[in-house]
Every structure is written in structure tokens, then in C-alpha cells.
């Protein structure tokens, strides 16, 4: 499990990116989905 602080930071960063660059947001979202599967399973 990732520490709560790191997860919150990741969510915040993704929210920032989504407003500036939708394509990059999709890449980061997919990356985070993979990370989540690795850490949460």
C-alpha cells in the first residue's frame, strides 16, 4: 500500500495535469492504474 500522503499527491498532480493536457492525463491515469494494481493486490 502506498502511504496516504503519496496517493493524495498523485491525485492532486493528476487533477492539475487534466486541466492542462488531456493526452498526458490519459497516460498518467493509465500509469497510475498499473501502479495501483501492483501495490493494492
C-alpha positions as CSV (number, residue, x, y, z in Angstrom):
1,X,0.0,0.0,0.0
2,X,1.2,3.5,-0.8
3,X,1.2,6.0,2.0
4,X,-1.9,8.2,2.1
5,X,0.1,11.3,1.5
6,X,1.7,10.0,-1.7
7,X,-1.7,8.9,-3.0
8,X,-3.2,12.3,-2.3
9,X,-0.3,14.0,-4.0
10,X,-0.7,11.7,-7.1
11,X,-4.4,12.6,-7.2
12,X,-3.6,16.3,-6.9
13,X,-1.0,16.1,-9.7
14,X,-3.4,14.2,-12.0
15,X,-6.1,16.8,-11.4
16,X,-3.6,19.6,-12.3
17,X,-2.5,17.7,-15.5
18,X,-6.1,17.1,-16.6
19,X,-6.7,20.8,-16.9
20,X,-3.5,21.4,-18.9
21,X,-3.0,18.4,-21.2
22,X,-5.7,15.7,-21.7
23,X,-3.4,13.4,-23.6
24,X,-0.8,13.4,-20.9
25,X,-3.5,13.0,-18.3
26,X,-4.6,9.8,-20.0
27,X,-1.1,8.4,-20.0
28,X,-0.6,9.3,-16.3
29,X,-4.0,7.8,-15.4
30,X,-3.1,4.5,-17.2
31,X,0.3,4.5,-15.4
32,X,-1.4,5.0,-12.0
33,X,-3.9,2.3,-12.8
34,X,-0.9,-0.1,-13.3
35,X,0.8,1.1,-10.1
36,X,-2.4,0.7,-8.2
37,X,-2.8,-2.9,-9.3
38,X,0.8,-3.6,-8.3
39,X,0.5,-2.1,-4.9
40,X,-3.1,-2.9,-4.0
41,X,-3.1,-6.6,-4.9
